[in-house]
Amino acid sequence: MISKKLFSELNDQVKYELFSSNFYLAMAAYCASEDLNGFSNFFRVQAEEEKFHAMKFFDYIIERNGRVKIAALDQPDNDYRSMLDAFQRGYVHEQFVTKRIYGLMDIAMDEREHATISFLKWFIDEQVEEESTFNSIIKKLERIGNDTNALYMLDAELAQRVFTPPTDTNQ
């Protein structure tokens, strides 16, 4: 049985995942204002992924006979110096989310809550992918520097990104 402490932390994660969605929407809006619609698309897709993650936690809490409590969200930053700045902040944010997921796993392991351990494994794997994606784009942006042609090429590449919810999230 899930403890009150673990349910509370799982509920907090719903809030953090919803905040993450808003965080990335703010970045999408910034990119759109800079006429970089591919970058904007990247962050819009990222926002959809975060909403999907929030709903996975939402559904898991209900499935385990818990009560979901929706909390207020902080306002994300809306101003960025550059695409590189936006992605660097996104990378730091993903590292924060990874620490949150690890903290949830630590609690679940301490409480020997095996179903939650199994549930959280998917998120741990997902965070490896999230951090890697941001790190890769940061490296590209650093190499691009002030080359506007290369920036537009990356913009075109990021315009191709789509969100397809995983069909099997239990692996």
C-alpha positions as CSV (number, residue, x, y, z in Angstrom):
1,M,0.0,0.0,0.0
2,I,1.3,3.4,-0.9
3,S,2.0,5.7,2.1
4,K,0.6,9.2,2.6
5,K,4.1,10.5,2.1
6,L,4.6,8.8,-1.3
7,F,1.1,9.8,-2.5
8,S,1.9,13.4,-1.5
9,E,5.2,13.3,-3.5
10,L,3.4,11.7,-6.5
11,N,0.9,14.5,-6.4
12,D,3.7,17.0,-6.3
13,Q,5.1,15.4,-9.4
14,V,1.8,16.0,-11.2
15,K,2.3,19.7,-10.4
16,Y,5.9,19.6,-11.6
17,E,5.0,17.9,-14.8
18,L,2.3,20.4,-15.5
19,F,4.7,23.2,-14.7
20,S,7.1,21.7,-17.1
21,S,4.5,21.9,-19.8
22,N,4.0,25.6,-19.2
23,F,7.7,26.1,-19.0
24,Y,8.1,24.7,-22.5
25,L,5.1,26.6,-23.8
26,A,6.8,29.8,-22.7
27,M,9.8,28.8,-24.7
28,A,7.7,27.9,-27.7
29,A,6.1,31.4,-27.5
30,Y,9.6,33.0,-27.4
31,C,10.8,31.0,-30.4
32,A,7.6,31.9,-32.4
33,S,8.2,35.6,-31.6
34,E,11.7,35.2,-33.1
35,D,10.2,33.6,-36.3
36,L,11.9,30.3,-35.5
37,N,8.8,28.1,-35.9
38,G,10.8,24.8,-35.9
39,F,12.3,25.7,-32.5
40,S,8.8,26.7,-31.4
41,N,7.5,23.3,-32.6
42,F,10.2,21.5,-30.7
43,F,9.1,23.2,-27.4
44,R,5.3,22.7,-28.2
45,V,6.0,19.0,-28.6
46,Q,8.0,19.0,-25.4
47,A,5.0,20.6,-23.7
48,E,2.7,17.9,-24.9
49,E,5.1,15.2,-23.6
50,E,5.1,16.9,-20.2
51,K,1.3,16.9,-20.1
52,F,1.4,13.2,-21.0
53,H,3.8,12.6,-18.1
54,A,1.5,14.5,-15.8
55,M,-1.4,12.4,-16.8
56,K,0.6,9.2,-16.3
57,F,1.1,10.2,-12.7
58,F,-2.5,11.4,-12.4
59,D,-3.8,8.0,-13.6
60,Y,-1.3,6.0,-11.5
61,I,-2.4,7.8,-8.3
62,I,-6.1,7.0,-9.1
63,E,-5.3,3.4,-10.1
64,R,-3.6,3.0,-6.7
65,N,-6.7,4.3,-4.9
66,G,-5.2,7.7,-4.1
67,R,-6.6,11.1,-4.4
68,V,-5.2,13.5,-7.0
69,K,-4.9,17.1,-5.7
70,I,-4.2,19.7,-8.4
71,A,-1.9,22.5,-7.1
72,A,-1.3,26.0,-8.4
73,L,1.6,26.4,-10.8
74,D,4.4,29.0,-10.7
75,Q,4.7,31.3,-13.7
76,P,7.6,30.2,-15.9
77,D,10.1,32.7,-17.3
78,N,9.0,34.2,-20.6
79,D,12.2,35.9,-21.7
80,Y,15.3,34.4,-23.2
81,R,18.5,35.8,-24.6
82,S,18.8,33.3,-27.4
83,M,17.9,29.8,-28.6
84,L,21.0,28.5,-26.8
85,D,19.8,30.2,-23.5
86,A,16.4,28.5,-23.9
87,F,17.9,25.1,-24.4
88,Q,20.4,25.5,-21.6
89,R,17.6,26.4,-19.3
90,G,15.6,23.4,-20.6
91,Y,18.6,21.2,-19.9
92,V,18.9,22.5,-16.3
93,H,15.1,21.9,-15.9
94,E,15.4,18.4,-17.1
95,Q,18.2,17.7,-14.6
96,F,15.9,19.0,-11.9
97,V,13.1,16.7,-13.1
98,T,15.5,13.8,-13.0
99,K,16.4,14.5,-9.4
100,R,12.7,14.6,-8.6
101,I,12.1,11.2,-10.2
102,Y,15.1,9.8,-8.4
103,G,13.7,11.2,-5.1
104,L,10.4,9.4,-5.8
105,M,12.3,6.2,-6.6
106,D,14.3,6.5,-3.3
107,I,11.0,6.8,-1.3
108,A,9.4,3.9,-3.2
109,M,12.5,1.8,-2.6
110,D,12.7,2.7,1.1
111,E,9.0,1.7,1.4
112,R,9.5,-1.4,-0.7
113,E,6.6,-0.2,-2.8
114,H,7.3,-2.5,-5.8
115,A,4.5,-1.4,-8.1
116,T,5.6,2.2,-7.8
117,I,9.2,1.2,-8.4
118,S,8.1,-0.5,-11.6
119,F,6.0,2.5,-12.6
120,L,8.9,5.0,-12.0
121,K,11.4,2.9,-14.0
122,W,9.8,4.2,-17.2
123,F,10.3,7.8,-16.1
124,I,14.0,7.2,-15.2
125,D,14.6,5.8,-18.7
126,E,12.6,8.8,-20.2
127,Q,14.8,11.3,-18.3
128,V,18.0,9.8,-19.8
129,E,16.4,10.5,-23.2
130,E,15.3,14.0,-22.3
131,E,18.6,15.1,-21.0
132,S,20.4,13.6,-24.0
133,T,18.1,15.4,-26.4
134,F,18.7,18.8,-24.8
135,N,22.4,18.2,-24.5
136,S,22.7,17.3,-28.2
137,I,20.8,20.4,-29.3
138,I,22.9,22.6,-27.0
139,K,26.1,21.2,-28.6
140,K,24.7,21.9,-32.1
141,L,23.8,25.5,-31.1
142,E,27.2,26.0,-29.7
143,R,28.8,24.9,-32.9
144,I,26.4,27.0,-35.0
145,G,27.4,30.2,-33.1
146,N,26.4,33.1,-35.3
147,D,25.9,31.1,-38.5
148,T,22.3,32.0,-39.4
149,N,22.2,29.5,-42.3
150,A,23.0,26.7,-39.9
151,L,20.5,28.1,-37.4
152,Y,17.7,27.9,-40.1
153,M,18.8,24.4,-41.0
154,L,18.4,23.3,-37.4
155,D,15.1,25.2,-37.2
156,A,13.9,23.1,-40.3
157,E,15.1,19.9,-38.6
158,L,13.2,20.7,-35.3
159,A,10.1,21.5,-37.3
160,Q,9.8,17.8,-38.1
161,R,9.4,16.7,-34.5
162,V,6.1,15.2,-33.5
163,F,4.6,13.8,-30.3
164,T,3.4,10.3,-30.6
165,P,2.3,8.9,-27.2
166,P,4.0,5.6,-26.5
167,T,1.8,2.7,-26.9
168,D,3.5,0.7,-24.2
169,T,4.8,2.7,-21.3
170,N,5.2,-0.2,-18.9
171,Q,8.6,-1.2,-20.2
